[in-house]
Structure formats: structure tokens, C-alpha cells
Amino acid sequence: MEITFEQIAEQAKTLSAPDRARLADYLVISLDEEKPSEIDILWANEVLRRRDEVRDGKARTIPGPEALRRVRESISK
């Protein structure tokens, strides 16, 4: 017989608070073990590309407040 989600959830509620927290941590960590989506892979590659451009001097960074100022100016035009 297969155990349902509802049965597991009801049983989990009988655990002590520390054990429920451990179970929650275990379940959240298990989500990270899934295969990354295509979009996650694409974003990771983009992050690495941008990092390399900064390291190689092909792109320059600006302080956060300056970047926000520029964005606000471009929106308000």
C-alpha cells in the first residue's frame, strides 16, 4: 500500500518541533538535488561570462548607488 502525502503530513505533525525542523531542512535540501532547469544553466553561464568580462577588463563595474541613479534617470525620461 502506498502512503499518501496527507498520511505523511499527519505523521510529521506528531514529531517534536526540533524533529519537524530537521525534516523540513531535509526536504528543502532534497529539492536542491534535482537536475537544474535549462534556464538555471543559462543564467549560471551568463553569470560566469559577466564575471570573466570584469576580470579580463572588458567590462567595468560601477558602484551600486550610481547604477541605481542611472536606472532611475532612464525610467523617468
N, CA, C and O atoms as CSV, one atom per row, in Angstrom:
chain,resi,resn,atom,element,x,y,z
A,1,MET,N,N,0.836,-1.185,0.000
A,1,MET,CA,C,0.000,0.000,0.000
A,1,MET,C,C,0.880,1.247,0.000
A,1,MET,O,O,1.835,1.352,0.769
A,2,GLU,N,N,0.543,2.177,-0.865
A,2,GLU,CA,C,1.309,3.418,-0.980
A,2,GLU,C,C,0.848,4.416,0.085
A,2,GLU,O,O,-0.347,4.565,0.337
A,3,ILE,N,N,1.806,5.088,0.697
A,3,ILE,CA,C,1.491,6.106,1.698
A,3,ILE,C,C,1.212,7.413,0.973
A,3,ILE,O,O,1.954,7.793,0.067
A,4,THR,N,N,0.154,8.100,1.364
A,4,THR,CA,C,-0.202,9.361,0.712
A,4,THR,C,C,0.490,10.537,1.384
A,4,THR,O,O,0.985,10.439,2.507
A,5,PHE,N,N,0.507,11.639,0.670
A,5,PHE,CA,C,1.059,12.874,1.218
A,5,PHE,C,C,0.367,13.239,2.522
A,5,PHE,O,O,1.021,13.611,3.497
A,6,GLU,N,N,-0.957,13.132,2.537
A,6,GLU,CA,C,-1.730,13.501,3.721
A,6,GLU,C,C,-1.337,12.654,4.928
A,6,GLU,O,O,-1.231,13.168,6.041
A,7,GLN,N,N,-1.121,11.357,4.712
A,7,GLN,CA,C,-0.713,10.480,5.810
A,7,GLN,C,C,0.657,10.881,6.343
A,7,GLN,O,O,0.869,10.941,7.554
A,8,ILE,N,N,1.569,11.150,5.444
A,8,ILE,CA,C,2.912,11.557,5.873
A,8,ILE,C,C,2.845,12.875,6.628
A,8,ILE,O,O,3.490,13.028,7.665
A,9,ALA,N,N,2.069,13.830,6.116
A,9,ALA,CA,C,1.955,15.136,6.766
A,9,ALA,C,C,1.383,14.994,8.168
A,9,ALA,O,O,1.866,15.634,9.101
A,10,GLU,N,N,0.364,14.168,8.325
A,10,GLU,CA,C,-0.236,13.963,9.651
A,10,GLU,C,C,0.761,13.321,10.604
A,10,GLU,O,O,0.837,13.704,11.771
A,11,GLN,N,N,1.520,12.356,10.125
A,11,GLN,CA,C,2.529,11.716,10.967
A,11,GLN,C,C,3.626,12.708,11.335
A,11,GLN,O,O,4.116,12.711,12.464
A,12,ALA,N,N,4.009,13.547,10.378
A,12,ALA,CA,C,5.070,14.522,10.637
A,12,ALA,C,C,4.656,15.503,11.727
A,12,ALA,O,O,5.494,15.949,12.511
A,13,LYS,N,N,3.364,15.844,11.783
A,13,LYS,CA,C,2.892,16.788,12.807
A,13,LYS,C,C,3.024,16.227,14.215
A,13,LYS,O,O,2.991,16.986,15.183
A,14,THR,N,N,3.172,14.904,14.349
A,14,THR,CA,C,3.314,14.308,15.674
A,14,THR,C,C,4.755,14.367,16.184
A,14,THR,O,O,5.012,14.082,17.354
A,15,LEU,N,N,5.681,14.732,15.320
A,15,LEU,CA,C,7.085,14.836,15.725
A,15,LEU,C,C,7.292,16.048,16.620
A,15,LEU,O,O,6.487,16.979,16.626
A,16,SER,N,N,8.376,16.019,17.369
A,16,SER,CA,C,8.737,17.182,18.176
A,16,SER,C,C,9.119,18.337,17.252
A,16,SER,O,O,9.427,18.126,16.079
A,17,ALA,N,N,9.097,19.542,17.779
A,17,ALA,CA,C,9.452,20.711,16.966
A,17,ALA,C,C,10.850,20.581,16.368
A,17,ALA,O,O,11.026,20.850,15.180
A,18,PRO,N,N,11.859,20.175,17.159
A,18,PRO,CA,C,13.192,20.033,16.546
A,18,PRO,C,C,13.229,18.990,15.415
A,18,PRO,O,O,13.911,19.183,14.409
A,19,ASP,N,N,12.489,17.887,15.592
A,19,ASP,CA,C,12.469,16.869,14.541
A,19,ASP,C,C,11.719,17.357,13.308
A,19,ASP,O,O,12.107,17.033,12.186
A,20,ARG,N,N,10.652,18.129,13.496
A,20,ARG,CA,C,9.949,18.699,12.342
A,20,ARG,C,C,10.860,19.661,11.593
A,20,ARG,O,O,10.857,19.697,10.363
A,21,ALA,N,N,11.644,20.443,12.341
A,21,ALA,CA,C,12.586,21.370,11.693
A,21,ALA,C,C,13.638,20.588,10.908
A,21,ALA,O,O,13.985,20.966,9.789
A,22,ARG,N,N,14.144,19.503,11.487
A,22,ARG,CA,C,15.121,18.674,10.784
A,22,ARG,C,C,14.524,18.083,9.517
A,22,ARG,O,O,15.179,18.034,8.476
A,23,LEU,N,N,13.269,17.631,9.611
A,23,LEU,CA,C,12.597,17.069,8.445
A,23,LEU,C,C,12.413,18.137,7.371
A,23,LEU,O,O,12.634,17.882,6.187
A,24,ALA,N,N,12.010,19.323,7.787
A,24,ALA,CA,C,11.834,20.417,6.820
A,24,ALA,C,C,13.153,20.733,6.124
A,24,ALA,O,O,13.189,20.896,4.904
A,25,ASP,N,N,14.236,20.821,6.893
A,25,ASP,CA,C,15.557,21.066,6.297
A,25,ASP,C,C,15.911,19.960,5.307
A,25,ASP,O,O,16.398,20.234,4.210
A,26,TYR,N,N,15.667,18.729,5.694
A,26,TYR,CA,C,15.970,17.593,4.829
A,26,TYR,C,C,15.206,17.696,3.509
A,26,TYR,O,O,15.769,17.465,2.440
A,27,LEU,N,N,13.920,18.045,3.592
A,27,LEU,CA,C,13.105,18.139,2.383
A,27,LEU,C,C,13.546,19.287,1.486
A,27,LEU,O,O,13.574,19.143,0.263
A,28,VAL,N,N,13.892,20.426,2.084
A,28,VAL,CA,C,14.354,21.570,1.291
A,28,VAL,C,C,15.669,21.230,0.596
A,28,VAL,O,O,15.847,21.532,-0.584
A,29,ILE,N,N,16.578,20.611,1.317
A,29,ILE,CA,C,17.860,20.223,0.728
A,29,ILE,C,C,17.648,19.234,-0.410
A,29,ILE,O,O,18.353,19.276,-1.419
A,30,SER,N,N,16.672,18.344,-0.244
A,30,SER,CA,C,16.427,17.346,-1.297
A,30,SER,C,C,15.946,18.004,-2.582
A,30,SER,O,O,16.147,17.449,-3.663
A,31,LEU,N,N,15.315,19.173,-2.496
A,31,LEU,CA,C,14.883,19.886,-3.701
A,31,LEU,C,C,16.078,20.361,-4.510
A,31,LEU,O,O,16.032,20.386,-5.740
A,32,ASP,N,N,17.157,20.739,-3.814
A,32,ASP,CA,C,18.350,21.221,-4.496
A,32,ASP,C,C,19.071,20.110,-5.251
A,32,ASP,O,O,19.906,20.390,-6.111
A,33,GLU,N,N,18.761,18.866,-4.943
A,33,GLU,CA,C,19.435,17.745,-5.585
A,33,GLU,C,C,18.854,17.440,-6.952
A,33,GLU,O,O,19.413,16.640,-7.702
A,34,GLU,N,N,17.721,18.080,-7.286
A,34,GLU,CA,C,17.121,17.840,-8.585
A,34,GLU,C,C,17.971,18.467,-9.677
A,34,GLU,O,O,18.750,19.387,-9.427
A,35,LYS,N,N,17.813,17.967,-10.870
A,35,LYS,CA,C,18.555,18.472,-12.026
A,35,LYS,C,C,18.179,19.937,-12.260
A,35,LYS,O,O,16.996,20.277,-12.279
A,36,PRO,N,N,19.181,20.807,-12.437
A,36,PRO,CA,C,18.862,22.219,-12.688
A,36,PRO,C,C,18.113,22.385,-14.007
A,36,PRO,O,O,18.337,21.644,-14.964
A,37,SER,N,N,17.227,23.364,-14.036
A,37,SER,CA,C,16.459,23.604,-15.256
A,37,SER,C,C,17.354,24.251,-16.308
A,37,SER,O,O,18.449,24.724,-16.006
A,38,GLU,N,N,16.874,24.262,-17.533
A,38,GLU,CA,C,17.641,24.867,-18.627
A,38,GLU,C,C,17.895,26.348,-18.348
A,38,GLU,O,O,18.983,26.856,-18.622
A,39,ILE,N,N,16.899,27.034,-17.808
A,39,ILE,CA,C,17.065,28.463,-17.534
A,39,ILE,C,C,18.104,28.681,-16.431
A,39,ILE,O,O,18.868,29.644,-16.490
A,40,ASP,N,N,18.141,27.803,-15.430
A,40,ASP,CA,C,19.161,27.909,-14.383
A,40,ASP,C,C,20.558,27.754,-14.973
A,40,ASP,O,O,21.482,28.477,-14.599
A,41,ILE,N,N,20.704,26.820,-15.884
A,41,ILE,CA,C,22.003,26.600,-16.531
A,41,ILE,C,C,22.399,27.815,-17.367
A,41,ILE,O,O,23.552,28.246,-17.338
A,42,LEU,N,N,21.434,28.367,-18.113
A,42,LEU,CA,C,21.719,29.548,-18.928
A,42,LEU,C,C,22.125,30.735,-18.057
A,42,LEU,O,O,23.071,31.448,-18.391
A,43,TRP,N,N,21.416,30.958,-16.938
A,43,TRP,CA,C,21.772,32.070,-16.049
A,43,TRP,C,C,23.150,31.849,-15.423
A,43,TRP,O,O,23.930,32.794,-15.297
A,44,ALA,N,N,23.449,30.632,-15.039
A,44,ALA,CA,C,24.764,30.354,-14.454
A,44,ALA,C,C,25.866,30.660,-15.463
A,44,ALA,O,O,26.897,31.231,-15.108
A,45,ASN,N,N,25.649,30.283,-16.711
A,45,ASN,CA,C,26.630,30.580,-17.758
A,45,ASN,C,C,26.770,32.083,-17.975
A,45,ASN,O,O,27.876,32.583,-18.180
A,46,GLU,N,N,25.648,32.803,-17.929
A,46,GLU,CA,C,25.690,34.259,-18.096
A,46,GLU,C,C,26.460,34.926,-16.957
A,46,GLU,O,O,27.239,35.854,-17.178
A,47,VAL,N,N,26.233,34.445,-15.754
A,47,VAL,CA,C,26.956,34.987,-14.596
A,47,VAL,C,C,28.457,34.780,-14.770
A,47,VAL,O,O,29.245,35.695,-14.531
A,48,LEU,N,N,28.848,33.592,-15.182
A,48,LEU,CA,C,30.272,33.311,-15.384
A,48,LEU,C,C,30.858,34.173,-16.500
A,48,LEU,O,O,31.983,34.659,-16.384
A,49,ARG,N,N,30.097,34.364,-17.584
A,49,ARG,CA,C,30.556,35.199,-18.693
A,49,ARG,C,C,30.788,36.631,-18.228
A,49,ARG,O,O,31.810,37.239,-18.545
A,50,ARG,N,N,29.827,37.165,-17.471
A,50,ARG,CA,C,29.965,38.543,-16.983
A,50,ARG,C,C,31.118,38.668,-15.992
A,50,ARG,O,O,31.855,39.654,-16.010
A,51,ARG,N,N,31.270,37.666,-15.126
A,51,ARG,CA,C,32.393,37.685,-14.186
A,51,ARG,C,C,33.715,37.723,-14.935
A,51,ARG,O,O,34.612,38.493,-14.591
A,52,ASP,N,N,33.830,36.887,-15.965
A,52,ASP,CA,C,35.067,36.835,-16.742
A,52,ASP,C,C,35.338,38.148,-17.465
A,52,ASP,O,O,36.491,38.565,-17.573
A,53,GLU,N,N,34.286,38.810,-17.965
A,53,GLU,CA,C,34.471,40.100,-18.625
A,53,GLU,C,C,35.031,41.143,-17.663
A,53,GLU,O,O,35.891,41.941,-18.037
A,54,VAL,N,N,34.551,41.135,-16.446
A,54,VAL,CA,C,35.069,42.080,-15.442
A,54,VAL,C,C,36.514,41.740,-15.116
A,54,VAL,O,O,37.367,42.627,-15.067
A,55,ARG,N,N,36.794,40.464,-14.894
A,55,ARG,CA,C,38.155,40.046,-14.556
A,55,ARG,C,C,39.147,40.347,-15.677
A,55,ARG,O,O,40.302,40.688,-15.419
A,56,ASP,N,N,38.690,40.219,-16.918
A,56,ASP,CA,C,39.565,40.451,-18.069
A,56,ASP,C,C,39.650,41.922,-18.464
A,56,ASP,O,O,40.361,42.269,-19.407
A,57,GLY,N,N,38.937,42.783,-17.758
A,57,GLY,CA,C,38.964,44.209,-18.063
A,57,GLY,C,C,38.108,44.602,-19.263
A,57,GLY,O,O,38.212,45.727,-19.750
A,58,LYS,N,N,37.265,43.692,-19.745
A,58,LYS,CA,C,36.396,44.002,-20.881
A,58,LYS,C,C,35.144,44.770,-20.452
A,58,LYS,O,O,34.474,45.392,-21.278
A,59,ALA,N,N,34.843,44.723,-19.186
A,59,ALA,CA,C,33.694,45.453,-18.647
A,59,ALA,C,C,34.134,46.113,-17.353
A,59,ALA,O,O,34.981,45.595,-16.625
A,60,ARG,N,N,33.543,47.263,-17.084
A,60,ARG,CA,C,33.902,47.922,-15.827
A,60,ARG,C,C,32.675,47.977,-14.941
A,60,ARG,O,O,31.545,48.059,-15.421
A,61,THR,N,N,32.909,47.932,-13.668
A,61,THR,CA,C,31.807,47.984,-12.716
A,61,THR,C,C,31.622,49.416,-12.227
A,61,THR,O,O,32.531,50.243,-12.305
A,62,ILE,N,N,30.442,49.679,-11.730
A,62,ILE,CA,C,30.175,50.976,-11.112
A,62,ILE,C,C,29.531,50.709,-9.759
A,62,ILE,O,O,28.893,49.674,-9.567
A,63,PRO,N,N,29.693,51.634,-8.823
A,63,PRO,CA,C,29.095,51.432,-7.500
A,63,PRO,C,C,27.567,51.305,-7.593
A,63,PRO,O,O,26.944,51.896,-8.474
A,64,GLY,N,N,26.981,50.543,-6.693
A,64,GLY,CA,C,25.546,50.311,-6.668
A,64,GLY,C,C,24.712,51.585,-6.692
A,64,GLY,O,O,23.784,51.689,-7.495
A,65,PRO,N,N,25.020,52.575,-5.820
A,65,PRO,CA,C,24.222,53.802,-5.832
A,65,PRO,C,C,24.240,54.515,-7.186
A,65,PRO,O,O,23.229,55.076,-7.607
A,66,GLU,N,N,25.383,54.493,-7.861
A,66,GLU,CA,C,25.483,55.109,-9.183
A,66,GLU,C,C,24.620,54.349,-10.194
A,66,GLU,O,O,23.943,54.959,-11.021
A,67,ALA,N,N,24.649,53.024,-10.122
A,67,ALA,CA,C,23.835,52.215,-11.031
A,67,ALA,C,C,22.352,52.501,-10.816
A,67,ALA,O,O,21.602,52.647,-11.781
A,68,LEU,N,N,21.927,52.580,-9.554
A,68,LEU,CA,C,20.527,52.879,-9.269
A,68,LEU,C,C,20.140,54.263,-9.767
A,68,LEU,O,O,19.040,54.451,-10.288
A,69,ARG,N,N,21.038,55.236,-9.611
A,69,ARG,CA,C,20.765,56.578,-10.102
A,69,ARG,C,C,20.538,56.569,-11.597
A,69,ARG,O,O,19.604,57.200,-12.093
A,70,ARG,N,N,21.403,55.844,-12.331
A,70,ARG,CA,C,21.267,55.760,-13.769
A,70,ARG,C,C,19.967,55.096,-14.197
A,70,ARG,O,O,19.318,55.537,-15.145
A,71,VAL,N,N,19.591,54.036,-13.494
A,71,VAL,CA,C,18.349,53.355,-13.826
A,71,VAL,C,C,17.167,54.272,-13.583
A,71,VAL,O,O,16.268,54.368,-14.418
A,72,ARG,N,N,17.163,54.950,-12.436
A,72,ARG,CA,C,16.059,55.864,-12.131
A,72,ARG,C,C,15.958,56.969,-13.170
A,72,ARG,O,O,14.857,57.338,-13.579
A,73,GLU,N,N,17.105,57.502,-13.603
A,73,GLU,CA,C,17.100,58.549,-14.631
A,73,GLU,C,C,16.530,58.015,-15.952
A,73,GLU,O,O,15.762,58.706,-16.621
A,74,SER,N,N,16.898,56.812,-16.318
A,74,SER,CA,C,16.431,56.270,-17.592
A,74,SER,C,C,14.930,55.975,-17.549
A,74,SER,O,O,14.256,56.053,-18.576
A,75,ILE,N,N,14.414,55.646,-16.395
A,75,ILE,CA,C,12.987,55.365,-16.271
A,75,ILE,C,C,12.167,56.643,-16.302
A,75,ILE,O,O,11.067,56.672,-16.854
A,76,SER,N,N,12.708,57.699,-15.707
A,76,SER,CA,C,11.941,58.930,-15.580
A,76,SER,C,C,11.931,59.769,-16.864
A,76,SER,O,O,11.247,60.791,-16.919
A,77,LYS,N,N,12.658,59.369,-17.869
A,77,LYS,CA,C,12.703,60.131,-19.120
A,77,LYS,C,C,11.511,59.874,-19.982
A,77,LYS,O,O,11.400,60.442,-21.069
